């Protein structure tokens, strides 16, 4: 049987040092760009190993015995590294809902880290990974309500790829929805996907939710999504995740290739 860890509030130093995890983590950062303003909107923190090992390599080591410490360490490491490399504006951090046993207690380390590293609460976006099945929607709703009351922004990640995207959107008042790359791939030549994206855009507009398209890989995808009305885009077309550094977006990505 897997040992379930004892939930205790951790200090910033413990989290940043990976106390009790049994493995080390670091972060890479990928930009979310505003294609209308042609500027950076946010950077998403993506977990990596200390030598830039993949996220999959790291997640294979996460279990019920270290999930809470892993989630806490990811938050603090994301904030610490972002401060060290000078990221300004929004910082997007993924979190594991099943690692949050009581939101008002589990957020303490994040609040302390934000204060220590000088990162404004209003600039932090917490992403719910929609691929991970949500077993207790009311618990997740309580988490998001607590985070929003404190001034954090929230987002549903991988919308359209997992178990209950529309149910989450109906029950949980988030600020952003991130469209999964399965809807984005070849959207420029796929009328059905274009209609689905249009429908989601209209739905989100009615709900006051902003849409981010992730997984953009070509100019044609970018141009189509921009013309459909999506202003915030993310993907390899703009920049691959930069290990322990800010990713740079070149101006030429906004212009039609010659």
C-alpha positions as CSV (number, residue, x, y, z in Angstrom):
1,X,0.0,0.0,0.0
2,X,1.3,3.5,-0.8
3,X,2.1,5.6,2.2
4,X,0.0,8.8,2.4
5,X,2.1,11.6,3.7
6,X,1.5,13.7,6.8
7,X,0.3,17.2,5.7
8,X,2.3,19.9,7.4
9,X,2.9,23.5,6.4
10,X,6.4,23.7,4.9
11,X,8.8,26.7,4.9
12,X,10.0,28.3,1.7
13,X,13.5,26.9,2.3
14,X,12.1,23.4,2.7
15,X,10.0,23.6,-0.4
16,X,12.8,25.2,-2.5
17,X,15.2,22.5,-1.4
18,X,12.7,19.7,-2.1
19,X,12.6,18.6,1.5
20,X,11.3,15.0,1.8
21,X,10.7,14.6,-1.9
22,X,13.6,12.2,-2.6
23,X,14.3,13.9,-5.9
24,X,15.2,17.4,-7.2
25,X,13.2,19.7,-9.4
26,X,13.7,22.8,-11.4
27,X,11.7,24.9,-13.8
28,X,11.5,25.9,-17.5
29,X,9.4,28.8,-18.7
30,X,7.3,29.1,-21.8
31,X,5.7,32.4,-22.9
32,X,2.0,33.2,-23.5
33,X,1.9,36.0,-26.0
34,X,-0.7,38.6,-26.8
35,X,-0.8,38.5,-30.6
36,X,-2.8,41.7,-30.9
37,X,-0.4,43.8,-28.9
38,X,2.6,41.7,-30.1
39,X,4.0,41.4,-26.6
40,X,4.5,39.0,-23.8
41,X,1.5,38.3,-21.6
42,X,2.8,35.7,-19.2
43,X,5.3,32.9,-18.7
44,X,4.2,29.4,-17.7
45,X,6.4,27.6,-15.2
46,X,6.9,24.0,-16.3
47,X,8.5,21.4,-14.0
48,X,11.8,19.9,-15.0
49,X,14.6,17.9,-13.4
50,X,17.8,19.5,-12.2
51,X,19.5,18.7,-15.5
52,X,16.5,19.6,-17.6
53,X,14.9,16.2,-17.5
54,X,11.4,16.1,-18.8
55,X,8.2,16.7,-16.9
56,X,7.3,13.0,-17.5
57,X,10.5,11.9,-15.8
58,X,9.6,14.0,-12.8
59,X,5.9,12.9,-12.6
60,X,6.9,9.2,-12.6
61,X,8.3,9.9,-9.1
62,X,5.2,11.5,-7.7
63,X,2.8,9.4,-5.6
64,X,0.4,9.7,-2.7
65,X,3.3,9.7,-0.3
66,X,4.9,12.9,-1.7
67,X,2.2,14.6,-3.7
68,X,1.7,17.4,-1.2
69,X,5.4,18.2,-0.9
70,X,5.8,18.0,-4.6
71,X,3.0,20.5,-5.2
72,X,4.3,22.9,-2.6
73,X,7.9,22.6,-3.9
74,X,6.8,23.3,-7.5
75,X,5.0,26.5,-6.4
76,X,8.0,27.8,-4.4
77,X,10.6,26.8,-7.0
78,X,8.5,28.5,-9.8
79,X,8.3,31.7,-7.8
80,X,12.0,31.7,-6.7
81,X,13.3,30.9,-10.1
82,X,11.0,33.5,-11.8
83,X,12.3,36.2,-9.4
84,X,15.9,35.2,-10.0
85,X,15.6,35.4,-13.8
86,X,13.6,38.6,-13.7
87,X,10.2,37.5,-15.0
88,X,7.7,40.4,-14.8
89,X,4.0,40.3,-15.5
90,X,1.9,37.2,-15.1
91,X,3.4,33.9,-13.9
92,X,1.3,30.8,-14.6
93,X,1.8,27.8,-12.2
94,X,0.2,24.4,-12.5
95,X,-1.1,22.8,-9.3
96,X,-2.5,19.5,-8.3
97,X,-6.0,19.7,-6.7
98,X,-5.6,16.4,-4.9
99,X,-2.5,17.8,-3.1
100,X,-4.6,20.5,-1.5
101,X,-6.2,19.1,1.7
102,X,-7.3,22.5,3.1
103,X,-6.8,25.6,0.8
104,X,-6.4,28.1,3.6
105,X,-3.5,26.0,5.1
106,X,-1.9,24.8,1.9
107,X,-1.7,28.3,0.4
108,X,0.5,29.6,3.3
109,X,3.8,28.6,1.8
110,X,2.8,30.1,-1.5
111,X,1.9,33.4,0.2
112,X,5.2,33.4,2.1
113,X,7.2,32.7,-1.1
114,X,5.4,35.4,-3.1
115,X,6.3,37.9,-0.3
116,X,9.9,36.7,0.1
117,X,10.6,36.8,-3.6
118,X,8.7,40.0,-4.3
119,X,6.1,38.5,-6.6
120,X,2.6,40.2,-6.6
121,X,-0.3,37.9,-5.8
122,X,-2.3,39.5,-8.5
123,X,0.3,38.4,-11.1
124,X,0.0,34.7,-10.3
125,X,-2.2,32.4,-12.3
126,X,-3.0,28.9,-10.9
127,X,-3.8,26.4,-13.6
128,X,-6.0,23.4,-13.0
129,X,-4.8,20.4,-15.0
130,X,-8.1,19.3,-16.6
131,X,-6.6,15.9,-17.7
132,X,-6.4,14.8,-14.1
133,X,-9.8,13.6,-13.1
134,X,-11.5,15.7,-10.5
135,X,-13.0,13.3,-8.0
136,X,-14.5,16.0,-5.7
137,X,-15.7,19.1,-7.6
138,X,-17.0,20.8,-4.5
139,X,-13.5,20.6,-3.0
140,X,-12.0,22.1,-6.1
141,X,-14.6,24.8,-6.1
142,X,-13.6,25.7,-2.5
143,X,-9.9,25.8,-3.5
144,X,-10.6,28.2,-6.4
145,X,-12.9,30.4,-4.4
146,X,-10.2,30.7,-1.7
147,X,-7.5,31.5,-4.3
148,X,-9.7,34.1,-6.1
149,X,-10.6,35.8,-2.8
150,X,-6.9,36.2,-2.1
151,X,-6.3,37.8,-5.5
152,X,-4.9,35.0,-7.5
153,X,-6.0,34.4,-11.1
154,X,-7.2,30.9,-12.1
155,X,-7.3,28.8,-15.3
156,X,-8.6,25.5,-16.6
157,X,-5.7,23.9,-18.5
158,X,-6.1,21.4,-21.4
159,X,-9.7,22.4,-21.9
160,X,-11.3,19.9,-24.3
161,X,-8.9,17.0,-23.6
162,X,-10.0,15.6,-20.3
163,X,-12.9,14.4,-18.3
164,X,-15.2,17.2,-17.4
165,X,-14.2,20.5,-19.0
166,X,-17.7,21.9,-19.4
167,X,-18.8,20.8,-16.0
168,X,-15.7,22.5,-14.5
169,X,-16.5,25.7,-16.4
170,X,-20.2,25.5,-15.2
171,X,-19.3,25.1,-11.6
172,X,-16.0,26.9,-11.1
173,X,-15.6,30.6,-11.9
174,X,-12.1,30.8,-13.5
175,X,-10.5,33.7,-15.3
176,X,-9.0,31.8,-18.2
177,X,-9.6,28.7,-20.2
178,X,-6.7,27.1,-22.1
179,X,-7.7,25.2,-25.2
180,X,-5.9,21.9,-25.6
181,X,-3.6,21.4,-28.5
182,X,-5.9,18.7,-29.9
183,X,-8.3,21.5,-30.9
184,X,-5.5,23.7,-32.2
185,X,-3.6,21.3,-34.4
186,X,-4.2,22.1,-38.1
187,X,-7.1,24.4,-37.1
188,X,-6.4,26.5,-40.2
189,X,-7.4,23.7,-42.5
190,X,-10.0,22.0,-40.3
191,X,-13.5,23.8,-40.5
192,X,-15.0,21.6,-37.8
193,X,-12.3,22.6,-35.3
194,X,-12.8,26.2,-36.3
195,X,-16.5,25.9,-35.5
196,X,-15.8,24.3,-32.1
197,X,-13.3,27.1,-31.2
198,X,-15.8,29.7,-32.3
199,X,-18.4,28.1,-30.0
200,X,-16.1,28.0,-27.0
201,X,-15.1,31.6,-27.6
202,X,-18.7,32.7,-27.6
203,X,-19.5,30.7,-24.5
204,X,-16.4,32.1,-22.6
205,X,-17.3,35.6,-23.7
206,X,-20.7,35.2,-22.2
207,X,-19.2,33.9,-19.0
208,X,-16.5,36.6,-18.8
209,X,-13.7,34.1,-19.2
210,X,-10.6,34.8,-21.4
211,X,-9.4,32.1,-23.8
212,X,-5.8,31.0,-24.3
213,X,-4.9,28.7,-27.2
214,X,-1.9,26.4,-26.4
215,X,0.1,24.1,-28.6
216,X,0.4,26.6,-31.5
217,X,3.1,25.3,-33.9
218,X,2.7,27.1,-37.2
219,X,2.1,30.6,-38.6
220,X,-1.1,29.4,-40.2
221,X,-2.5,28.1,-36.9
222,X,-1.5,31.4,-35.2
223,X,-3.1,33.5,-37.9
224,X,-6.4,31.5,-37.9
225,X,-6.7,31.7,-34.2
226,X,-6.0,35.4,-34.2
227,X,-8.6,36.0,-36.9
228,X,-11.1,34.0,-34.9
229,X,-10.6,36.4,-32.0
230,X,-8.2,34.7,-29.7
231,X,-5.6,37.2,-28.4
232,X,-3.5,35.0,-26.1
233,X,-1.5,32.1,-27.7
234,X,1.2,29.7,-26.5
235,X,3.3,27.1,-28.3
236,X,6.5,26.0,-30.0
237,X,5.8,28.5,-32.8
238,X,6.6,31.3,-30.4
239,X,9.2,29.6,-28.2
240,X,10.1,26.3,-26.7
241,X,10.3,26.2,-22.9
242,X,13.6,27.8,-21.7
243,X,15.3,25.9,-18.9
244,X,15.9,28.2,-15.9
245,X,15.5,31.2,-18.2
246,X,13.0,33.5,-19.8
247,X,12.0,32.4,-23.2
248,X,12.4,35.0,-25.9
249,X,9.8,35.6,-28.7
250,X,11.1,37.1,-31.9
251,X,9.1,39.9,-33.7
252,X,9.1,38.0,-37.0
253,X,6.6,35.4,-35.6
254,X,3.7,37.9,-36.0
255,X,4.4,38.4,-39.8
256,X,3.6,36.1,-42.7
257,X,6.6,34.0,-43.7
258,X,8.0,35.0,-47.1
